[in-house]
Amino acid sequence: MYSKNLKNFIQKELENLKTVGKFKIEKEIAGLQGPKVTIDGRDYLMFASNNYLGLSNHPEILKAAENYLRDYGFGLSSVRFLSGTQTIHRKLETMLAEFLGAEDAILYSTNFMANLGFFATITNEAFGETTYKDVIYSDTLNHASIIDAFKLCKKENTDKRIYAHNDLAALRTMLEDDRDKGYRNKIIVTDGVFSMEGDTANLSELIKIAEEFDALLFVDDAHGVGVLGKTGAGTPEFCGVHGKTDILSGTFGKALGGAVGGYIAGPRDIVELLRQKSRTYLFSNSVPPSVVGASIRALEILKEDPTIIEKVKENADYFRNELKARGLNVLEGSHPIVPLMIGDVKRAQELSRALYDEGIYAIALAFPVVPEGEARIRFQVSAAHTREMLDQAIEKIEKLCK
C-alpha cells in the first residue's frame, strides 16, 4: 500500500480534474484507425486523428510492416550502439535525409524523445569550455515536447526567451537586446505547423533572422511532414525554403503511417554528436523493424503517388470553406487541422458531446492546451475522407451550432 498522504493528494487531483471538466476519457476503438471507426459497436466519422494521408491502414503500409516483421523480427532487444542497428535503420535515415534536404538523419523512439535529446545534448555539452551561456528563443505556442525539453537544459547554462506567436518583430527585438551579451549559442525554436491552430511558421523570414544574428534554427515539423509541400517534404518546402533550415525534427506517428518513431535531420556533424551523446537515443531501444519498414514504404508511396497530398489539401480546403460559408468561426489555414472556434469551454465540451451523439468523433480543446477563452473543436481532415463523409459532418456541425 503506498503512502496515505500521496493517495489523498492523487484522489483530490483526479476529482478536481473531473470538476473543472479536464478529466480525459479514452474511447476504445475496435479495429483499424481510419476515416470511419467503430466504438461500442457503433460507427463514427473520425475527425480527431493525425492520419492526414490515410496511411494508418493503407494496404501497402500493412503489407510492408508484415514483411519486415517476418524478415527482421519483432524487435532488437537493445539500443542502437550495442546490437540494435540493422541495415534498414540506416536505410530509413538515409531516405529521410534525402527527402528533407538534409545531410543526415537519426531515428528516435518518438518525436518527443528527439526534441528532448537534441536540446539536452546541445545546451548541456560544454565542448571543452569551463563557463558558457546559451540562449533559446521559442514561440509561445510551441509543442509540449519543446517546453519539456527546455526543462532538461541546465539553468546555469541556458537562458530562455518566449516570443508571442509568430511575432517575428518581437523575436528580432530580443535578439537585438542579446547581441552583445556573449552567448555561446543562440537557438531559435518553432513548430512548422502549430498543432492547435493549424497555421504555419514564417520559415523564410526566420531563416533570414537566424542568419543575421548567427543563430541556429530548429523546426519541429511533426504536423507538416508528409502533408505540406509539393512532395510532402513539409513546412520548409511549403514556404519555399526546402533544405535551408538548420535542424528538423519530426515523426512517423502522424501523416507517415501513424505508428511511432521520430527523428532529427540536419548537418552531419550535429547528427553524429547526437549519436554519441544524446541520452534519449543512447538509452532507448531501437525503432522496431515493422515500423521502420512501414515508414520506408510511406516515403516510397509519397514519391509514387503524390496525389494523396493533393487529396488531403482538397479535402481540407473544401471542409474549411464550407464551414466558413455557413457563418462558422473557423481559423484560416492551408493545413488539414481545421479549428472551429467556440470560446467558452463548457459550450465547446457540449458541442463535442453532441457531435459524438451524432456519430462525429471530434475533440474539444480548452485551457491550458489552448489560451484561456479560446476553446475550440479541432477537426482533422484526412485524404481518406470521402466527399460524402465531409458533407455529412458539415451538415451536423451546422445544425448543432445553430
C-alpha positions, 0 to 999 in steps of 0.5 A: 500500500503506498503512502496515505498522504500521496493517495489523498493528494492523487484522489483530490487531483483526479476529482478536481480534474473531473470538476473543472471538466479536464478529466480525459476519457479514452474511447476504445476503438475496435479495429483499424484507425481510419476515416470511419471507426467503430466504438461500442459497436457503433460507427463514427466519422473520425475527425480527431486523428493525425492520419492526414494521408490515410496511411494508418491502414493503407494496404501497402503500409500493412503489407510492408510492416508484415514483411519486415516483421517476418524478415527482421523480427519483432524487435532488437532487444537493445539500443542502437550502439550495442546490437540494435542497428540493422541495415534498414535503420540506416536505410530509413535515415538515409531516405529521410535525409534525402527527402528533407534536404538534409545531410543526415538523419537519426531515428528516435523512439518518438518525436518527443524523445528527439526534441528532448535529446537534441536540446539536452545534448546541445545546451548541456555539452560544454565542448571543452569550455569551463563557463558558457551561456546559451540562449533559446528563443521559442514561440509561445505556442510551441509543442509540449515536447519543446517546453519539456525539453527546455526543462532538461537544459541546465539553468546555469547554462541556458537562458530562455526567451518566449516570443508571442506567436509568430511575432517575428518583430518581437523575436528580432527585438530580443535578439537585438537586446542579446547581441552583445551579451556573449552567448555561446549559442543562440537557438531559435525554436518553432513548430512548422505547423502549430498543432492547435491552430493549424497555421504555419511558421514564417520559415523564410523570414526566420531563416533570414533572422537566424542568419543575421544574428548567427543563430541556429534554427530548429523546426519541429515539423511533426504536423507538416511532414508528409502533408505540406509541400509539393512532395510532402517534404513539409513546412520548409518546402511549403514556404519555399525554403526546402533544405535551408533550415538548420535542424528538423525534427519530426515523426512517423506517428502522424501523416507517415503511417501513424505508428511511432518513431521520430527523428532529427535531420540536419548537418552531419556533424550535429547528427553524429554528436547526437549519436554519441551523446544524446541520452534519449537515443543512447538509452532507448531501444531501437525503432522496431523493424515493422515500423521502420519498414512501414515508414520506408514504404510511406516515403516510397508511396509519397514519391509514387503517388503524390496525389494523396497530398493533393487529396488531403489539401482538397479535402481540407480546403473544401471542409474549411470553406464550407464551414466558413460559408455557413457563418462558422468561426473557423481559423484560416489555414492551408493545413488539414487541422481545421479549428472551429472556434467556440470560446467558452469551454463548457459550450465547446465540451457540449458541442463535442458531446453532441457531435459524438451523439451524432456519430462525429468523433471530434475533440474539444480543446480548452485551457491550458492546451489552448489560451484561456477563452479560446476553446475550440473543436479541432477537426482533422481532415484526412485524404481518406475522407470521402466527399460524402463523409465531409458533407455529412459532418458539415451538415451536423456541425451546422445544425448543432451550432445553430 
